[in-house]
Amino acid sequence: MAAQEKPIALEAQEMEQQFIKWRRHLHQYPELSFQEYKTAAFIADELQKIEGLGIETHVGKTGVVATLSNGPGKTVAIRADMDALPIEEKTGHHFMSKHPGVMHACGHDAHTAILLGIAHLLSGKAKEGSFQGTVKLIFQPAEEATDEEGLSGAPRMMEEGVLDGVDAVLALHMCPWQPTGVIQVNDGYSMANVDVFHGEIFGTGGHGGYPHLGTDPIWMLGHVLQAFYSITSRKISPLDTAVASIGEVRAGAASNVIPDKVSVTGTLRTYSPEERDRLAKEIEAAFQVVVPLGGTYQLTVDRGEPALTNDPAVNEVIKRAARQLYPGLRVVRKPFGLGGEDFGYMTRKIPGAMFFLGCSLPDGIDRDLHTNVFDLDERCLPMGAAILAQSAIDLLHA
């Protein structure tokens, strides 16, 4: 290390107040998926202040990509999502959302602030000659929802070539179940395949006083539910990761009318492609029980984002960088759960990994992702930026 260079962790720490300023600004002005117009403009304006960046806007509809090249070499991408959720915030902060019914309840404001900081850190390191190669900073829209064609922000940006020529891709996620000073990592399947099913059960319906004269799809639904809820306990091995849940049932409009249709919508979560296929087949079998009961059905299963699969070699780089920068840091090795994360599209294409960055406030209160009280310990922001920046440099050297 040249005498004039500072450790990247120290540089990030010196930027802490700037990280907080960015994050709180973004938090006050959240925008929903593919509506991040002002967010993208803010990001582009901030990136314009940094020397040496090539900036593209409107990538994948509303995304922003900044490219930092410092001679020949590999190309590493770092991705942050920037959309918010349709949730009414109840944190009570002075920097609460100014957009009613919209909130950064999944930490994407923090992810974006971290990536802005990384742009500054790596620009400085490039001037110092600390690395050769190219870093792409991907500010991605629409991780939380899809467009009219069923695509979220990651595949939309990938369609426009954002990962072309990229050797590895990195990301992080806020982790409200771990404290600051902890990162959670996992090799292989780490978040779920996310599929949505919609089923309709058809009977004849009829008068509530004369149920024997027709066929009742609500009665049939009872048999479907028994078959459905036995799938993960009796049809799928407990050693495999699979969850099936119903979130919506619609039927009828009057107390004395047996409807002729029941609609059922739910989610299917799995890790492996094999269990993904098998669970869809078992859902089909559950709905087939209505046929001998005098009913018919229609079923569709819409496949969403694939399971997030972390590359073990990339994970090793992240863990080594984290421990080098923060010797007291604790690494927890555990899957992240059965939530969805469209970063999985990226790691399916090229080697990559996401780690979860501990951010819980030290008061013992649960502030889970996707809740109206989600919050984070802003002291984690410089740490996340330093780990990702150092990991990118190390991957360029690998």
C-alpha positions as CSV (number, residue, x, y, z in Angstrom):
1,M,0.0,0.0,0.0
2,A,1.4,3.4,-1.0
3,A,2.0,5.8,1.9
4,Q,-0.7,8.2,0.8
5,E,-3.4,5.5,0.7
6,K,-5.9,5.1,3.5
7,P,-7.5,1.8,4.3
8,I,-10.9,1.6,2.5
9,A,-12.7,1.0,5.8
10,L,-11.3,4.2,7.2
11,E,-12.3,6.1,4.1
12,A,-15.8,4.7,4.3
13,Q,-16.1,5.6,7.9
14,E,-15.1,9.2,7.2
15,M,-18.1,9.3,4.8
16,E,-20.6,8.1,7.4
17,Q,-22.5,11.4,7.6
18,Q,-22.8,11.5,3.8
19,F,-24.1,7.9,3.7
20,I,-26.7,8.9,6.2
21,K,-27.6,12.1,4.3
22,W,-28.1,10.1,1.1
23,R,-30.1,7.4,2.8
24,R,-32.4,9.7,4.6
25,H,-33.1,11.8,1.4
26,L,-34.0,8.6,-0.5
27,H,-36.1,7.4,2.4
28,Q,-38.2,10.5,2.3
29,Y,-39.0,10.2,-1.4
30,P,-39.7,6.5,-2.1
31,E,-41.0,5.4,-5.4
32,L,-42.6,2.2,-6.5
33,S,-41.2,-0.3,-9.0
34,F,-40.6,1.1,-12.5
35,Q,-41.7,4.5,-11.2
36,E,-38.3,5.5,-9.7
37,Y,-37.9,8.6,-12.0
38,K,-36.9,11.1,-9.3
39,T,-34.8,8.5,-7.5
40,A,-32.9,7.8,-10.7
41,A,-32.4,11.5,-11.4
42,F,-31.0,12.0,-7.9
43,I,-28.6,9.1,-8.4
44,A,-27.4,10.4,-11.8
45,D,-26.9,13.9,-10.3
46,E,-24.8,12.5,-7.5
47,L,-22.8,10.3,-9.9
48,Q,-22.1,13.3,-12.1
49,K,-20.0,14.8,-9.2
50,I,-17.6,11.9,-9.4
51,E,-14.7,12.0,-11.8
52,G,-14.1,9.2,-14.3
53,L,-17.6,7.6,-14.4
54,G,-19.5,6.8,-17.5
55,I,-23.2,7.2,-16.7
56,E,-26.1,5.6,-18.5
57,T,-29.8,6.3,-17.5
58,H,-33.1,4.7,-18.5
59,V,-31.5,1.2,-18.5
60,G,-34.2,-1.4,-17.9
61,K,-36.7,1.5,-18.0
62,T,-35.6,3.5,-15.0
63,G,-32.3,2.0,-14.0
64,V,-28.9,3.8,-13.8
65,V,-25.5,2.3,-14.6
66,A,-22.2,3.9,-13.8
67,T,-19.0,2.4,-15.3
68,L,-15.5,3.0,-13.9
69,S,-12.7,1.8,-16.1
70,N,-9.0,1.8,-15.0
71,G,-7.1,0.0,-17.6
72,P,-7.3,-3.5,-19.0
73,G,-8.5,-6.3,-16.8
74,K,-11.6,-8.1,-15.5
75,T,-15.0,-6.5,-15.0
76,V,-16.9,-6.7,-11.8
77,A,-20.5,-5.4,-11.2
78,I,-22.1,-4.3,-7.9
79,R,-25.8,-4.1,-7.8
80,A,-28.2,-2.1,-5.6
81,D,-32.0,-2.1,-5.9
82,M,-33.8,1.3,-5.5
83,D,-37.6,0.7,-5.4
84,A,-39.9,1.0,-2.5
85,L,-43.1,-0.8,-1.3
86,P,-46.8,0.1,-1.0
87,I,-46.7,0.4,2.8
88,E,-47.7,3.3,5.0
89,E,-44.8,4.2,7.2
90,K,-45.1,4.3,11.0
91,T,-41.6,4.7,12.2
92,G,-42.2,8.3,13.5
93,H,-38.8,9.6,12.2
94,H,-38.4,13.2,11.2
95,F,-37.3,11.8,7.8
96,M,-40.4,9.6,7.3
97,S,-41.7,9.0,3.8
98,K,-43.4,12.1,2.3
99,H,-45.3,9.9,-0.2
100,P,-48.4,8.5,1.5
101,G,-48.7,4.8,1.2
102,V,-45.2,4.3,-0.1
103,M,-42.2,3.3,2.1
104,H,-38.6,2.1,1.9
105,A,-39.5,-0.9,4.0
106,C,-36.8,-3.3,2.6
107,G,-33.7,-1.2,2.9
108,H,-33.3,-0.3,-0.7
109,D,-32.7,3.3,0.3
110,A,-29.7,2.0,2.2
111,H,-28.5,-0.2,-0.6
112,T,-28.6,2.8,-3.0
113,A,-26.8,5.0,-0.5
114,I,-24.1,2.4,-0.1
115,L,-23.6,2.1,-3.8
116,L,-23.2,5.8,-4.2
117,G,-20.6,5.7,-1.6
118,I,-18.8,2.8,-3.3
119,A,-18.7,5.0,-6.5
120,H,-16.7,7.6,-4.5
121,L,-14.5,5.0,-2.8
122,L,-13.5,3.2,-6.0
123,S,-13.0,6.4,-8.0
124,G,-10.4,7.4,-5.4
125,K,-8.8,3.9,-5.5
126,A,-8.6,4.1,-9.3
127,K,-6.7,7.3,-9.1
128,E,-4.3,5.8,-6.6
129,G,-3.8,2.8,-8.9
130,S,-5.1,0.3,-6.4
131,F,-6.7,-1.8,-9.2
132,Q,-6.9,-2.4,-12.9
133,G,-10.0,-3.3,-14.7
134,T,-13.6,-2.1,-14.8
135,V,-16.4,-1.8,-12.2
136,K,-20.0,-1.5,-13.1
137,L,-22.3,0.1,-10.6
138,I,-25.9,-1.1,-11.2
139,F,-28.7,0.9,-9.7
140,Q,-31.6,-1.4,-10.4
141,P,-35.3,-0.6,-10.5
142,A,-38.2,-2.9,-9.6
143,E,-36.9,-5.6,-7.4
144,E,-40.2,-5.8,-5.6
145,A,-42.6,-6.0,-8.5
146,T,-43.0,-6.8,-12.2
147,D,-44.2,-5.0,-15.2
148,E,-47.0,-5.9,-17.6
149,E,-44.9,-8.6,-19.1
150,G,-44.1,-10.2,-15.7
151,L,-40.5,-9.1,-15.6
152,S,-38.8,-7.3,-12.7
153,G,-35.8,-4.9,-12.9
154,A,-33.0,-7.4,-13.1
155,P,-34.0,-9.3,-16.2
156,R,-35.1,-6.0,-17.8
157,M,-31.6,-4.6,-17.3
158,M,-30.0,-7.9,-18.4
159,E,-32.0,-7.7,-21.7
160,E,-30.1,-4.5,-22.4
161,G,-26.7,-6.0,-21.8
162,V,-25.9,-4.8,-18.3
163,L,-24.0,-8.0,-17.5
164,D,-22.4,-8.5,-20.9
165,G,-18.6,-9.0,-20.4
166,V,-19.0,-9.0,-16.6
167,D,-16.9,-11.6,-14.8
168,A,-18.6,-11.5,-11.4
169,V,-21.5,-9.6,-9.6
170,L,-21.9,-8.6,-6.0
171,A,-24.7,-7.3,-3.8
172,L,-25.8,-7.0,-0.3
173,H,-29.1,-6.8,1.6
174,M,-30.1,-5.2,4.9
175,C,-30.5,-7.8,7.6
176,P,-32.7,-6.7,10.5
177,W,-32.3,-10.0,12.4
178,Q,-28.5,-9.5,12.8
179,P,-26.8,-6.6,14.7
180,T,-24.3,-4.2,13.1
181,G,-21.0,-6.0,13.0
182,V,-22.4,-9.2,11.7
183,I,-22.7,-10.5,8.1
184,Q,-24.7,-13.5,7.0
185,V,-23.4,-15.5,4.1
186,N,-24.5,-18.8,2.4
187,D,-23.1,-20.9,-0.4
188,G,-25.5,-22.2,-3.0
189,Y,-29.3,-21.8,-2.8
190,S,-29.9,-18.9,-0.3
191,M,-33.3,-17.4,-1.3
192,A,-36.3,-19.0,-3.0
193,N,-37.7,-19.6,-6.4
194,V,-40.9,-17.5,-6.2
195,D,-44.0,-18.8,-8.1
196,V,-47.6,-17.7,-7.9
197,F,-50.5,-19.9,-8.6
198,H,-54.1,-19.0,-9.4
199,G,-56.8,-21.7,-9.4
200,E,-60.5,-21.6,-10.1
201,I,-62.9,-24.3,-9.0
202,F,-66.2,-24.4,-10.9
203,G,-69.6,-25.9,-9.9
204,T,-73.1,-25.1,-10.9
205,G,-73.9,-23.0,-7.8
206,G,-77.5,-22.7,-6.7
207,H,-79.9,-21.6,-4.0
208,G,-78.6,-21.7,-0.4
209,G,-81.9,-23.3,0.7
210,Y,-81.6,-26.1,-1.9
211,P,-77.9,-27.1,-2.0
212,H,-78.8,-30.7,-3.1
213,L,-79.9,-29.4,-6.5
214,G,-76.5,-28.1,-7.6
215,T,-72.8,-28.5,-7.1
216,D,-71.0,-26.4,-4.6
217,P,-67.4,-25.2,-5.3
218,I,-67.0,-24.0,-1.8
219,W,-67.6,-27.5,-0.5
220,M,-65.1,-28.8,-3.1
221,L,-62.6,-26.2,-1.9
222,G,-62.5,-27.9,1.5
223,H,-61.2,-31.1,-0.1
224,V,-58.7,-29.1,-2.2
225,L,-57.4,-27.4,1.0
226,Q,-56.9,-30.8,2.7
227,A,-54.9,-32.0,-0.3
228,F,-53.0,-28.7,-0.6
229,Y,-51.9,-28.5,3.0
230,S,-50.7,-32.0,3.0
231,I,-48.3,-31.5,0.2
232,T,-45.3,-30.1,2.1
233,S,-45.9,-32.3,5.1
234,R,-46.6,-35.6,3.3
235,K,-45.6,-35.3,-0.3
236,I,-42.3,-33.4,-0.1
237,S,-39.3,-34.7,1.9
238,P,-38.6,-32.7,5.1
239,L,-35.0,-32.6,3.9
240,D,-36.1,-30.5,0.9
241,T,-36.9,-26.8,1.1
242,A,-40.5,-26.1,-0.1
243,V,-43.4,-24.0,1.1
244,A,-46.9,-23.6,-0.3
245,S,-49.2,-21.0,1.0
246,I,-52.7,-19.6,0.1
247,G,-53.1,-15.9,0.4
248,E,-56.4,-15.2,-1.2
249,V,-59.8,-16.9,-1.6
250,R,-62.7,-15.3,-3.4
251,A,-66.2,-16.7,-3.6
252,G,-69.8,-15.5,-3.5
253,A,-71.6,-12.3,-3.0
254,A,-74.8,-13.2,-1.0
255,S,-75.6,-15.3,2.0
256,N,-78.3,-17.3,0.3
257,V,-76.5,-18.0,-3.0
258,I,-74.1,-20.8,-3.6
259,P,-71.6,-19.4,-6.0
260,D,-70.6,-21.2,-9.2
261,K,-66.9,-20.4,-8.8
262,V,-64.2,-20.1,-6.2
263,S,-60.9,-18.4,-6.9
264,V,-57.7,-19.3,-4.9
265,T,-54.3,-17.6,-5.2
266,G,-51.1,-18.4,-3.4
267,T,-47.4,-18.6,-3.5
268,L,-44.9,-21.5,-4.0
269,R,-41.4,-21.2,-2.6
270,T,-38.6,-23.7,-3.3
271,Y,-34.8,-23.8,-3.6
272,S,-34.0,-26.5,-6.2
273,P,-35.3,-26.6,-9.8
274,E,-36.4,-30.2,-9.1
275,E,-38.6,-29.3,-6.1
276,R,-39.9,-26.3,-8.0
277,D,-41.2,-28.6,-10.8
278,R,-42.5,-31.2,-8.3
279,L,-44.4,-28.7,-6.2
280,A,-46.2,-27.3,-9.2
281,K,-47.3,-30.9,-10.1
282,E,-48.5,-31.5,-6.6
283,I,-50.6,-28.4,-6.7
284,E,-52.2,-29.6,-9.9
285,A,-53.0,-32.9,-8.2
286,A,-54.6,-31.1,-5.3
287,F,-57.0,-29.3,-7.6
288,Q,-57.8,-32.5,-9.5
289,V,-59.8,-33.8,-6.5
290,V,-62.7,-31.6,-7.5
291,V,-63.3,-33.7,-10.7
292,P,-64.9,-36.8,-8.9
293,L,-66.9,-34.4,-6.8
294,G,-68.7,-33.0,-9.8
295,G,-66.6,-29.9,-10.4
296,T,-64.0,-28.7,-12.9
297,Y,-61.0,-26.4,-12.4
298,Q,-58.4,-24.2,-14.1
299,L,-55.0,-23.7,-12.7
300,T,-52.0,-21.5,-13.8
301,V,-48.6,-21.3,-12.2
302,D,-46.6,-18.2,-13.0
303,R,-42.9,-18.6,-12.5
304,G,-41.2,-15.6,-10.9
305,E,-37.6,-15.0,-10.0
306,P,-35.3,-18.0,-9.7
307,A,-33.6,-19.0,-6.4
308,L,-30.7,-16.8,-5.4
309,T,-27.6,-19.0,-5.8
310,N,-24.4,-17.7,-4.3
311,D,-21.1,-18.8,-5.8
312,P,-18.8,-20.3,-3.1
313,A,-15.7,-18.8,-4.6
314,V,-17.2,-15.3,-4.7
315,N,-18.4,-15.8,-1.1
316,E,-14.9,-16.6,0.0
317,V,-13.7,-13.3,-1.4
318,I,-16.4,-11.4,0.5
319,K,-15.7,-13.2,3.8
320,R,-12.0,-12.6,3.4
321,A,-12.4,-8.9,2.6
322,A,-14.9,-8.4,5.5
323,R,-12.5,-10.0,8.1
324,Q,-9.5,-8.1,6.7
325,L,-11.3,-4.8,7.0
326,Y,-13.1,-5.5,10.3
327,P,-11.2,-8.1,12.4
328,G,-13.9,-8.2,15.0
329,L,-16.7,-8.9,12.5
330,R,-18.8,-12.1,13.0
331,V,-19.7,-14.2,10.0
332,V,-22.9,-16.3,10.3
333,R,-23.3,-19.1,7.7
334,K,-27.0,-19.6,7.1
335,P,-29.5,-19.4,4.2
336,F,-31.4,-16.1,4.1
337,G,-34.9,-17.8,4.0
338,L,-37.7,-18.2,1.5
339,G,-38.1,-14.6,0.5
340,G,-37.6,-13.8,-3.1
341,E,-34.7,-11.7,-4.6
342,D,-34.4,-11.0,-8.3
343,F,-30.7,-10.8,-8.0
344,G,-31.1,-14.5,-8.6
345,Y,-31.4,-13.8,-12.3
346,M,-28.0,-12.3,-12.2
347,T,-26.2,-15.1,-10.3
348,R,-27.9,-17.6,-12.6
349,K,-26.1,-16.0,-15.5
350,I,-22.6,-15.3,-14.0
351,P,-20.8,-16.1,-10.8
352,G,-22.0,-13.8,-8.0
353,A,-23.0,-13.6,-4.4
354,M,-25.1,-11.5,-2.0
355,F,-24.5,-11.2,1.7
356,F,-26.8,-9.9,4.3
357,L,-25.5,-7.0,6.4
358,G,-26.5,-6.8,10.0
359,C,-28.4,-3.6,10.7
360,S,-30.7,-4.1,13.7
361,L,-30.9,-1.3,16.2
362,P,-29.6,-2.2,19.7
363,D,-33.0,-1.9,21.5
364,G,-34.3,-5.4,21.0
365,I,-37.4,-4.3,19.0
366,D,-38.2,-6.3,15.9
367,R,-38.3,-4.2,12.8
368,D,-38.7,-6.8,10.1
369,L,-38.4,-6.4,6.3
370,H,-41.6,-5.3,4.6
371,T,-43.2,-4.0,7.8
372,N,-44.3,-0.4,8.4
373,V,-41.8,0.0,11.2
374,F,-38.7,-1.4,9.4
375,D,-35.7,0.6,10.4
376,L,-31.9,0.2,10.5
377,D,-28.8,1.1,12.4
378,E,-27.1,3.6,10.0
379,R,-23.7,2.7,11.4
380,C,-23.8,-0.3,9.1
381,L,-23.7,1.8,5.9
382,P,-20.0,2.5,5.8
383,M,-19.3,-1.1,6.6
384,G,-21.4,-2.4,3.8
385,A,-19.8,0.0,1.3
386,A,-16.2,-0.9,2.4
387,I,-16.8,-4.7,2.2
388,L,-18.3,-4.5,-1.3
389,A,-15.7,-2.1,-2.6
390,Q,-12.8,-4.2,-1.2
391,S,-14.5,-7.4,-2.6
392,A,-14.7,-5.9,-6.0
393,I,-11.0,-4.9,-6.0
394,D,-10.0,-8.3,-4.8
395,L,-12.1,-10.0,-7.6
396,L,-10.4,-7.8,-10.1
397,H,-7.0,-9.0,-8.8
398,A,-8.0,-12.6,-8.8
